[in-house]
C-alpha cells in the first residue's frame, strides 16, 4: 500500500489546475451559447427579401456630347469663331469646293463684329451654334448668368439669320452640371469634340495638325477647328480629302445626332436606344 503525501506545493499545483479546468469549461459553455445566438440571428434568404434595401443615391455627372455611336462613316467638322475673321471667307470657299457642310460655333463678340459673315455662313448652308455672348468661363457663372449668355447671343443670331440655335459649345471647353443642365433646359444640346486639331497653338505645322486628326478619325467623330487656326487654309482641304479618301462623309452636328430616344454615356458618347 502506497501512501501519497500531499505537500504544500502539490496542493497549490492541484488547486491551480482545478481552477484552470473550471475556467476552460466555463469559456467553452459561453462560446456554445454565443454561437447558437449568432446562428439564430443570421437571416435566411426569405427574411432578407423582407428587408428594404437601403442605398445611397448616385447622381451621374451631366456630360455633353463628345461623339456619336455610329457605324456608317459619318463625321462632323466644327469650327469655333471668337476672334478674327480674315480666314473665314477662304474656309467657306474650301468647304464649298469639297461639298462639305460644317457647324460653326460663334461667339457674341464675333457676331457683333462680323454680322455680314454670320449671314454668309448661314446663306451657304452651314449650321450655326451658340458659343456664348462674351466667351466667359461658364463654370464660374450662376444659372441666371448662363441663361443670359446664351439667350442674348441667340437674339442677335436670329436677327441676322432668322433662326435660333439648337446647339451650344462652352468656351474653353469648360462646363459643369449647372452649365449642361441650364443649356438643355433652354433647348440646346451641348457639344464638345473627340478630336482636337489644336490649330490654335503656334508652332504646329500643317503636317503635325493632319497627323493629329486623321489617324483618330472614326464613325461619329466630332472635329474641333478654329476659323483663325494656324494653317487652316492649307490643312483643311487636305484633311477633307484624306477623310473622304478613307470613305468618310462630312455632316453637320444635327445630322450626326440620330433621331429618336437616346442616352449619353459618361464618356460623352451619344447612344441610340
Steps between C-alpha positions, in 0.01 A plus 500: 500500500637834389445808705472823306636793686358832388744773554409868502647540149288210364186646656567830326562322166178298524300806596637703207426217255145470631436870465640497146278205406191674640585817302547302178165323548330837563652657188390201290142521629492879439629455141235237423223729624633795301536292183139379530373860536708620204373225271147576602557868421620435145198563270394241248456591131127536561566744781743703288235546235277664759754776568496825308834553329657823619725665240674833471361672190757562223457791264684459171702795384340697218714476188482656153522311172858419405428253222219283363480123486458438126638249253422673169825704476352845551695770685442864587731797453443778753663842480508741794509874429573748777766739371622588150317438174770546237510126415129430518413581137776265383371226730151536354642468149692184596185347644304588186769354274486169686120498542532495880264655751642590840371622835628844607489589868494880515580723795294816557791742467581341164138519389487869587828569323424303181123493443536463122717193547238348728244545224740348246559191711126444526442578131748231397306235686715451807359455849563770759541410866511717811846559652384747770469875483826607666712180499516471883600210723149354515558282806552816706156637412164464668205344324358845428829623354530191281149556372583863417815399313310258277176683439650842434724352230215304346298821473779652290543192283126482439496865395770428241397156371138456597585188701584425859767250601434149626863426588735645760873464554651632821804730461831334590310172507415572866174385650340361812159353580344846523624596155379179336165491679429867429587469132279193461216663691515785249479254210866474400708189461847567637774377266869438560736301275705181503769620254677832559708637213680727750531746211491792745848418625792677334792301368295198387556422134234403250636145502484482880137612498406242238682226692308606811160467334499242219620191695231559765206515260218258568129486427315760706806717570472873563804704390589834656660772287510880523422757236829675577696178552861483384532349150126437478485621141757240400433210740120506469474395132754222560314384810173484308659316207675246723180432695293465184762267352450276803127491435384759751217742429477838671167602654383773735449432871118478470547242224753310710257459791250223415132560556309316770569405859858510610735511794839663548741280691759628747756522220276741311406249231149547359331160487169430330266286710 
